[in-house]
Amino acid sequence: SAQIADLQQKLLDADNGDRAKQRWDSIATILEAKCALKYLLGELVSSKVQESKLQSSLEQSQASCSDVQKMLMEERNHIAELEAEFQNQILVQEQQHQEKV
């Protein structure tokens, strides 16, 4: 029964693909062509709007990523400065300790 269900699903998928092709092949009148063209143009506009939104989102994400990278570099520089200051303090403490000894 699993094989039968699988074959039935394959037939449905193939039938759906054929139906779409048959619809386009069966356009016979100017009215049908106009309707098909109107549908396709609507889909094109929809796709362009979606592409524009995605492009805008990508640009925002890239700008955000750039900002985060800049902040990361600033933090790394700050940490390096703190580490250098800490090392200086250690040297001063060691020198003071040596003088006491």
C-alpha positions as CSV (number, residue, x, y, z in Angstrom):
1,S,0.0,0.0,0.0
2,A,2.9,2.3,0.5
3,Q,4.1,1.7,-3.0
4,I,0.6,2.3,-4.3
5,A,0.3,5.6,-2.4
6,D,3.7,6.6,-3.7
7,L,2.7,5.9,-7.3
8,Q,-0.6,7.7,-6.9
9,Q,1.2,10.8,-5.6
10,K,3.6,10.6,-8.5
11,L,0.7,10.5,-10.9
12,L,-1.0,13.5,-9.2
13,D,2.3,15.4,-9.4
14,A,2.7,14.6,-13.1
15,D,-0.9,15.4,-13.8
16,N,-0.6,18.8,-12.1
17,G,2.4,19.6,-14.2
18,D,0.7,18.5,-17.4
19,R,-2.4,20.6,-16.5
20,A,-0.4,23.8,-16.2
21,K,1.2,23.1,-19.6
22,Q,-2.2,22.3,-21.1
23,R,-3.7,25.5,-19.8
24,W,-1.0,27.5,-21.6
25,D,-1.3,25.4,-24.7
26,S,-5.0,25.7,-24.8
27,I,-5.2,29.5,-25.0
28,A,-7.2,30.1,-28.1
29,T,-8.8,33.5,-27.9
30,I,-7.5,37.0,-27.4
31,L,-9.5,37.3,-24.2
32,E,-7.8,34.2,-22.7
33,A,-4.4,35.6,-23.8
34,K,-5.2,38.9,-22.1
35,C,-6.2,37.2,-18.9
36,A,-3.1,35.1,-19.0
37,L,-0.9,38.1,-19.7
38,K,-2.6,40.1,-16.9
39,Y,-1.9,37.2,-14.5
40,L,1.7,37.0,-15.6
41,L,2.2,40.7,-15.2
42,G,0.7,40.6,-11.8
43,E,3.1,37.8,-10.8
44,L,6.0,39.9,-12.3
45,V,5.0,42.9,-10.2
46,S,4.6,40.8,-7.2
47,S,8.1,39.2,-7.7
48,K,9.7,42.7,-8.3
49,V,8.2,44.0,-5.1
50,Q,9.4,41.0,-3.2
51,E,12.8,41.3,-4.8
52,S,12.9,45.0,-3.7
53,K,12.0,44.1,-0.2
54,L,14.6,41.4,0.0
55,Q,17.3,43.7,-1.5
56,S,16.4,46.4,1.1
57,S,16.6,43.8,3.8
58,L,20.0,42.6,2.5
59,E,21.4,46.1,2.5
60,Q,20.2,46.8,6.0
61,S,21.7,43.5,7.2
62,Q,25.0,44.4,5.5
63,A,25.0,47.8,7.1
64,S,24.2,46.2,10.5
65,C,27.0,43.7,10.0
66,S,29.4,46.5,9.1
67,D,28.4,48.4,12.3
68,V,28.9,45.3,14.4
69,Q,32.3,44.6,12.8
70,K,33.3,48.2,13.5
71,M,32.2,47.9,17.2
72,L,34.1,44.6,17.5
73,M,37.3,46.3,16.2
74,E,36.8,49.2,18.6
75,E,36.3,46.7,21.5
76,R,39.4,44.7,20.5
77,N,41.5,47.9,20.4
78,H,40.1,48.9,23.8
79,I,40.9,45.5,25.2
80,A,44.4,45.7,23.8
81,E,44.9,49.2,25.5
82,L,43.6,47.8,28.8
83,E,45.9,44.8,28.5
84,A,48.9,47.1,27.9
85,E,47.9,49.2,30.9
86,F,47.5,46.1,33.0
87,Q,51.0,44.9,31.9
88,N,52.4,48.3,32.8
89,Q,50.8,48.1,36.3
90,I,52.2,44.6,36.7
91,L,55.7,45.8,35.8
92,V,55.4,48.7,38.3
93,Q,54.2,46.4,41.0
94,E,57.1,44.0,40.3
95,Q,59.6,46.9,40.4
96,Q,58.2,48.1,43.7
97,H,58.3,44.6,45.1
98,Q,62.0,44.2,44.0
99,E,62.8,47.5,45.6
100,K,61.2,46.4,48.8
101,V,63.0,43.1,48.7
